[in-house]
Amino acid sequence: MTESYRFDRFELRPSERVLLVDGAPAALGSRAFDLLLCLVAQRDRVLSKGEVLEQVWPGQVVEENNLSVHVSALRKILGTGAITTVSGRGYRFTLDLLPESAVEPAPLPTPSLDRPTIAVMPLSVLSDDPRIGFFAQGLVEDVTALLARVPGFILIAHASSLAFRGHPAPLQEVARQLGVRFVVQGSVRPKADALRVSLQLIEAASGRILWSAQFDSLASETMDAQETIARGIISELEPELTRAEIAHIRRQRPENLDAWAHYHEAVGTMAAQGWSADGMATARAELRRSTLLDPGFGLSHGHYALLTIVAANIGMVPDTPELRADVLASAIEAITLDDGSSEVLGYAGCALCDLGHYRHGIDTLQRALELNPSNAQAHVAMGAALAMNRKLDAGIERMRYGMQISPRDRRLGFWGWLLGRFLLRADRVDEALVEARQSCRADPRFHLPHVLQAASLDRLGAGTEAVAALSAARQRRSQLTLDEVTLTHGRRIGERIALLWERAQPPG
């Protein structure tokens, strides 16, 4: 295989599966890399869409729209003229290759440990069964691909981690060679009629285990269950990884924090304080600091826009024309800066919908899901937008799906309350009460699930329990008013809650 292809400011290294831009690795997904390599290696001709799909997605049924999304992502990195669409025929790579150099390719720069870096190491296979070996290799690739979508972390390419397969090294040596802060390692072994995957998240420099878990699969369903297990691993690993990085950030001096550090601080605040007024205010302030340090940071712009309009829509900050203009500007700026990021589009699209710009918001959310069909936040936001547009049943099911694929998400408290509110609107009172109670457990500081619980119990005729739930809501938000109840739950519920108000005094 050719050692590398050089063109313009870029170098494509097939053996290392990396694209360098001015000598630095580009953030490029595995499938986008395969697509680029396919086009560059056959640059002397036009490739039909069918040929590209067969070579990049062999043996899979893939919609042409998926190909278009990846071509668009590549053009964003390489420039619009790098890949030409030949009408009615297909695609062709059009940048000129630079002459071959007699000098060996320069080694990849070691990522700075000032940025959170992580490597997924090859799994130890405790079996001679080759099928289990293939399963372990595929599982590492899937987990690596899913981790690459977690914003805020530099993921070391799978090819670099493979250098340690069969050649175990001390963690400190792994940290030195790969330049990583965190390592995921583990094993796969047969267990009766199942396979057991054991994983650990380790701080590489100290060797301290930050998280460990086990996942089981029926041996007869090994290959079919690979993707399911990978998603289960990510649902547990992502919050632990974020928590570990926040702990690292808080050991640094505040004046040394960069834009990413402030972004992680915002995420950590919401995880620790929930959707409380103080938590949202602190998170919004951290996101604002992040954008001031780096005005080109699309993710912070999008997240700030969403948290700000949510705060206004639930009565935590005054809903003014100035605030709405600020939210709209931040959402548009996020999309302009990074329209190739599913996370950015998910936050910005949700903010647009919450502003009432449904057409633009839904289109943006749809693009987010085309880029990453596993974006739980975008699914929940799409469901809420559908429900707000009188498609209650479809919206509820989409929201449930988003929550199902991210079962340990830090936002479940808010999502559960919002889902419960739509269930109550659909007169599915028992289901609304279940969601309200689960939301209370997911985020004990958030007052609105208790209001929803009170409204559901009142609808079921359980007046005493409804009063207790309303009292709990007022205890969590002492500034809660009937106007806020009406704002968040509607006039009908506001009128019913008013009848319970005087009996529901918060304790103390």
Buried (B, 14 or more C-beta within 10 A) or exposed (E): EEEBBBBBEBBBBBEBBBBBBEEEBBBBBBBBBBBBBBBBBBBEEBBBBEBBBBBBBEEEEEEEEBBBBBBBBBBEBBEEEBBBBEEEEBBBBEBEBEEEEEEEBEEBEEBEBEBBBBBBBBBBBBBEEEEBBBBBBBBBBBBBBBBBBBBBBBBBBBEBBBEBBEEEEEBEEBBBBBBBBBBBBBBBBBEEEBBBBBBBBBBBBEEEEBBEBEBEBEBEEBEEBBBEBBBBBBBBBBBBBBBBBBEBBEEEEEEEBBBBBBBBBBBBBBBBBBBBBEBBBBBBBBBBBBBEBBEEBBBBBBBBBBBBBBBBBBBBBEBEEEBBEBBBEBBBBBBEBBBBBBBBBBBBBBBBBBBEBBEBBBBBBBBBBBBBEBBBBBBBBBBBBBBBEEBBEBBBBBBBBBBEBBEBBBBBBBBBBBBBBBBBBBEBBEBBBBBBBBBBEBBBBBBBBBBBBBBBBBBBEBBEBBBBBBBBBBBBBEEBEEEBBBBBBBEEBBEBBEEBBEEBEBEE
